[in-house]
């Protein structure tokens, strides 16, 4: 006997197609101000009917044509973002399905894992090397467990040192301490701004030269930003401590530390080089657990981030 589909209904900018749904098949109706979409999900097929004032479109695709379930952040309006979980088609983006959408990043990873389990598809993670896949069976399994069962490979070479400059490593008891200082390139990026600001301030406002015609406040702003940048490069060190108990990141100065983040080591499920789980900020090494996330490597190069990733995976697998 065929199973009767679950019925669900949602609307508006913030919605979750699978709210209260425990199993497939499911039929979901979404209503917006000017459009309506009707979805049907089964174990082997996805279909959609779109109705609006300007467009009518029906399509269906086998579930096997979808690569998995992806988290995404997209610009919405002038200063706002939408946080989405997308059923990602391996082909045309027109057949992607937004399963969850919110204006806040909370619960994004939880929703992604719920959708991946329900659809029995991989959870996708965007990294600076491409997209990683975690099968439903790998979800909620820690790095140590995944290395033990062979689903995660340890690629670290203990004989290799950190590439480039600005990254140091040392052993402190049973913990590994990594310290990151800005490379010379960072100073080259900041110093011209400081120099430009000083030239504008010292040149005055007379004469035909472009610098001399620049308002004094331009010099003040540029000099302040440049001086702050140079001060940050000289005085602040980013540290990552990996111990049997926790993975902890903090910024340290001669006067103390700040911006400390930590997660228990035995809860870390993902280690990758890319943006944060919410898609916020630049590429760093991310350590993700259900209880939170830690990022490290504000000033690291791509090669250094990959070295740190492989090194920490090897440490956490012990």
C-alpha positions as CSV (number, residue, x, y, z in Angstrom):
1,X,0.0,0.0,0.0
2,X,1.3,3.4,-1.0
3,X,2.2,5.7,1.9
4,X,0.1,8.9,2.2
5,X,2.3,12.0,1.9
6,X,2.8,14.3,4.8
7,X,1.1,17.7,4.2
8,X,2.9,20.9,5.2
9,X,2.3,24.6,4.5
10,X,4.6,27.6,4.9
11,X,4.9,31.2,3.8
12,X,6.9,34.4,3.9
13,X,10.6,35.2,3.9
14,X,11.5,32.9,6.8
15,X,10.4,29.3,6.3
16,X,11.3,25.7,6.6
17,X,9.7,23.3,4.1
18,X,10.2,20.3,6.4
19,X,8.9,21.9,9.6
20,X,7.3,19.0,11.7
21,X,8.0,16.5,8.9
22,X,9.6,13.2,10.1
23,X,9.7,11.2,6.9
24,X,9.1,11.2,3.2
25,X,6.9,11.4,1.1
26,X,5.9,15.0,1.8
27,X,3.9,17.6,-0.1
28,X,4.6,21.3,0.8
29,X,2.9,24.4,-0.3
30,X,4.7,27.8,0.0
31,X,2.9,31.1,-0.4
32,X,4.5,34.4,-1.0
33,X,3.1,37.9,-1.7
34,X,3.0,37.3,-5.5
35,X,3.7,33.6,-6.0
36,X,2.9,30.1,-4.9
37,X,5.0,27.0,-5.1
38,X,3.9,23.4,-4.5
39,X,6.6,20.9,-3.9
40,X,6.4,17.1,-3.7
41,X,9.3,15.0,-2.3
42,X,9.5,11.3,-2.4
43,X,12.4,8.8,-2.0
44,X,13.3,9.0,-5.7
45,X,11.7,12.2,-7.1
46,X,11.3,16.0,-6.6
47,X,8.7,18.0,-8.4
48,X,7.6,21.7,-8.3
49,X,4.7,23.7,-9.5
50,X,5.2,27.5,-9.6
51,X,2.4,29.9,-10.1
52,X,2.7,33.7,-10.2
53,X,1.3,36.7,-12.1
54,X,4.1,36.6,-14.5
55,X,5.2,32.9,-14.6
56,X,3.9,29.4,-14.6
57,X,6.4,26.5,-14.5
58,X,6.2,22.8,-13.7
59,X,9.3,20.6,-13.4
60,X,10.4,17.3,-11.8
61,X,13.8,15.7,-11.3
62,X,15.1,12.5,-9.8
63,X,16.5,12.9,-6.3
64,X,19.6,11.1,-7.6
65,X,20.3,14.2,-9.8
66,X,20.9,16.3,-6.7
67,X,24.4,16.5,-5.3
68,X,23.4,17.1,-1.7
69,X,22.2,19.8,0.8
70,X,24.2,23.0,0.9
71,X,24.4,25.9,3.4
72,X,24.5,29.4,1.7
73,X,24.5,33.0,2.7
74,X,23.2,35.6,0.2
75,X,22.9,39.3,0.2
76,X,19.3,40.6,0.8
77,X,18.6,44.3,0.6
78,X,21.2,46.8,1.4
79,X,22.7,45.5,4.7
80,X,20.9,42.2,5.3
81,X,21.6,38.6,4.5
82,X,19.5,35.5,4.0
83,X,20.8,32.2,5.4
84,X,19.6,29.2,3.4
85,X,19.7,25.5,3.1
86,X,19.6,24.5,-0.5
87,X,18.9,21.2,-2.2
88,X,21.7,21.5,-4.8
89,X,21.1,20.1,-8.3
90,X,24.2,18.7,-10.0
91,X,23.1,20.5,-13.2
92,X,20.9,23.6,-13.8
93,X,20.6,26.0,-10.8
94,X,16.9,26.6,-11.8
95,X,16.1,23.2,-10.2
96,X,17.8,24.0,-6.9
97,X,15.3,24.0,-4.0
98,X,15.5,26.3,-1.0
99,X,14.5,24.1,1.8
100,X,15.1,26.5,4.7
101,X,15.5,30.3,4.7
102,X,16.0,32.8,7.6
103,X,17.3,36.3,8.2
104,X,19.4,34.9,11.2
105,X,22.3,32.4,11.1
106,X,21.1,30.4,14.1
107,X,20.1,26.8,13.5
108,X,21.5,26.8,10.0
109,X,23.8,23.8,10.5
110,X,21.1,21.9,12.4
111,X,18.6,22.5,9.6
112,X,21.1,21.3,7.0
113,X,21.7,18.1,8.8
114,X,18.0,17.5,9.3
115,X,17.4,17.9,5.6
116,X,20.3,15.7,4.7
117,X,19.0,12.9,6.9
118,X,15.5,13.2,5.6
119,X,16.5,13.2,1.9
120,X,19.3,10.7,2.5
121,X,21.8,12.9,0.7
122,X,25.2,14.3,1.7
123,X,25.6,17.5,3.6
124,X,27.8,19.8,1.5
125,X,30.5,22.1,2.9
126,X,32.0,24.9,0.7
127,X,35.8,25.2,1.2
128,X,38.6,27.0,-0.6
129,X,39.4,23.7,-2.4
130,X,35.8,23.1,-3.5
131,X,32.9,21.3,-2.0
132,X,33.3,18.5,0.7
133,X,30.6,15.9,1.2
134,X,29.5,14.3,4.5
135,X,27.1,11.4,4.1
136,X,24.1,11.1,6.5
137,X,26.0,8.3,8.3
138,X,28.9,10.6,9.0
139,X,26.9,13.4,10.6
140,X,27.3,13.8,14.3
141,X,30.5,11.7,14.2
142,X,33.6,13.4,15.5
143,X,37.0,13.8,13.7
144,X,38.4,11.0,15.9
145,X,35.6,8.6,15.1
146,X,35.7,9.3,11.4
147,X,39.5,8.7,11.3
148,X,39.0,5.5,13.2
149,X,36.4,4.1,10.8
150,X,38.4,5.3,7.7
151,X,35.9,7.9,6.4
152,X,38.4,10.7,7.1
153,X,42.0,10.4,5.9
154,X,45.0,11.8,7.9
155,X,47.2,13.5,5.3
156,X,49.7,15.2,7.7
157,X,53.4,14.6,7.3
158,X,55.1,14.9,10.7
159,X,58.4,15.6,9.1
160,X,57.1,18.7,7.3
161,X,57.3,22.2,8.9
162,X,54.8,25.0,8.4
163,X,55.2,26.6,5.0
164,X,56.1,30.3,4.5
165,X,56.8,32.7,7.4
166,X,54.7,34.0,10.2
167,X,53.5,30.6,11.5
168,X,55.2,28.9,14.4
169,X,54.5,25.6,16.2
170,X,55.6,24.2,19.6
171,X,54.6,21.5,22.0
172,X,53.4,22.5,25.5
173,X,53.0,19.4,27.6
174,X,50.2,17.4,25.9
175,X,49.0,20.3,23.8
176,X,50.0,21.8,20.5
177,X,50.4,25.6,20.3
178,X,50.3,27.4,16.9
179,X,51.1,31.1,16.7
180,X,50.4,33.3,13.7
181,X,52.1,36.6,13.0
182,X,51.4,38.7,9.9
183,X,53.8,38.1,7.0
184,X,55.9,40.9,5.4
185,X,53.2,41.1,2.7
186,X,50.7,42.4,5.3
187,X,53.0,45.3,6.2
188,X,53.3,46.1,2.5
189,X,49.5,46.4,2.2
190,X,49.1,48.6,5.2
191,X,52.2,50.8,5.1
192,X,51.2,52.7,1.9
193,X,48.0,53.8,3.5
194,X,49.9,55.2,6.5
195,X,52.4,56.9,4.1
196,X,49.7,58.4,2.0
197,X,47.9,59.8,5.0
198,X,51.1,61.4,6.4
199,X,51.9,63.0,3.0
200,X,48.5,64.5,2.8
201,X,48.7,65.9,6.3
202,X,52.2,67.3,5.8
203,X,51.6,68.8,2.4
204,X,48.9,71.3,3.4
205,X,46.1,72.3,1.0
206,X,47.8,74.7,-1.3
207,X,49.3,73.9,-4.8
208,X,48.2,72.0,-7.8
209,X,49.3,68.6,-6.7
210,X,46.5,66.1,-6.2
211,X,47.8,65.2,-2.7
212,X,47.9,68.9,-1.7
213,X,44.3,69.4,-2.8
214,X,43.1,66.5,-0.7
215,X,41.1,67.6,2.3
216,X,42.9,67.3,5.7
217,X,40.3,64.8,7.0
218,X,41.4,62.3,4.2
219,X,44.9,62.4,5.6
220,X,43.6,61.9,9.1
221,X,41.5,58.9,8.2
222,X,44.2,57.2,6.1
223,X,46.9,57.8,8.7
224,X,44.7,56.5,11.5
225,X,43.8,53.3,9.5
226,X,47.4,52.8,8.5
227,X,48.7,53.4,12.0
228,X,46.1,51.0,13.5
229,X,46.9,48.4,10.9
230,X,50.7,48.6,11.5
231,X,50.0,48.5,15.3
232,X,47.8,45.4,14.9
233,X,50.5,43.7,12.8
234,X,53.3,44.5,15.4
235,X,51.5,43.9,18.7
236,X,48.9,41.2,18.1
237,X,49.5,37.5,17.8
238,X,46.8,34.9,17.0
239,X,47.2,31.7,18.9
240,X,45.6,28.2,18.6
241,X,45.9,25.7,21.4
242,X,44.9,22.1,20.6
243,X,44.8,19.9,23.7
244,X,43.0,16.7,24.6
245,X,40.3,18.9,26.3
246,X,39.7,21.8,23.9
247,X,40.5,23.6,20.7
248,X,41.0,27.3,21.7
249,X,41.7,30.4,19.7
250,X,42.6,33.8,21.0
251,X,44.5,37.0,20.2
252,X,47.3,37.9,22.6
253,X,49.2,41.1,23.3
254,X,51.7,42.2,25.9
255,X,48.7,43.4,28.0
256,X,46.6,40.3,27.8
257,X,44.3,38.3,25.5
258,X,40.9,38.9,23.9
259,X,38.4,37.4,21.4
260,X,38.8,33.9,22.9
261,X,36.8,31.0,21.4
262,X,36.9,27.4,22.4
263,X,35.1,24.0,21.6
264,X,35.7,20.6,23.3
265,X,38.3,18.6,21.3
266,X,36.2,15.4,21.5
267,X,33.2,17.2,19.9
268,X,34.9,18.6,16.8
269,X,33.1,17.1,13.7
270,X,34.5,19.2,10.9
271,X,38.0,20.7,10.2
272,X,38.3,22.6,6.9
273,X,39.8,25.7,5.3
274,X,37.1,28.1,4.2
275,X,34.5,30.5,5.5
276,X,32.7,30.0,8.8
277,X,29.7,27.6,9.0
278,X,27.4,30.7,8.6
279,X,29.3,31.9,5.5
280,X,30.6,34.9,7.4
281,X,34.1,36.4,7.0
282,X,37.1,35.4,4.9
283,X,38.8,32.0,4.5
284,X,40.2,30.6,7.8
285,X,40.7,27.1,9.3
286,X,37.4,26.2,10.8
287,X,36.8,23.8,13.7
288,X,33.1,23.0,13.9
289,X,31.1,21.2,16.6
290,X,27.4,21.1,17.6
291,X,28.2,23.3,20.5
292,X,29.9,26.0,18.4
293,X,32.8,26.8,16.1
294,X,36.4,28.2,16.3
295,X,38.2,29.8,13.4
296,X,42.0,30.4,13.1
297,X,44.3,32.0,10.6
298,X,43.4,35.6,9.9
299,X,46.8,36.2,8.3
300,X,47.6,32.8,7.0
301,X,48.1,31.9,3.3
302,X,46.2,29.1,1.7
303,X,49.1,26.7,1.9
304,X,49.5,27.5,5.6
305,X,45.8,27.0,6.3
306,X,45.9,23.6,4.7
307,X,49.0,22.7,6.7
308,X,47.2,23.7,9.9
309,X,44.1,21.8,8.9
310,X,46.0,18.6,8.3
311,X,48.1,19.0,11.4
312,X,45.1,19.5,13.7
313,X,43.2,16.6,12.2
314,X,46.2,14.4,13.0
315,X,46.3,15.7,16.6
316,X,42.6,15.2,17.1
317,X,42.7,11.7,15.8
318,X,44.9,10.5,18.6
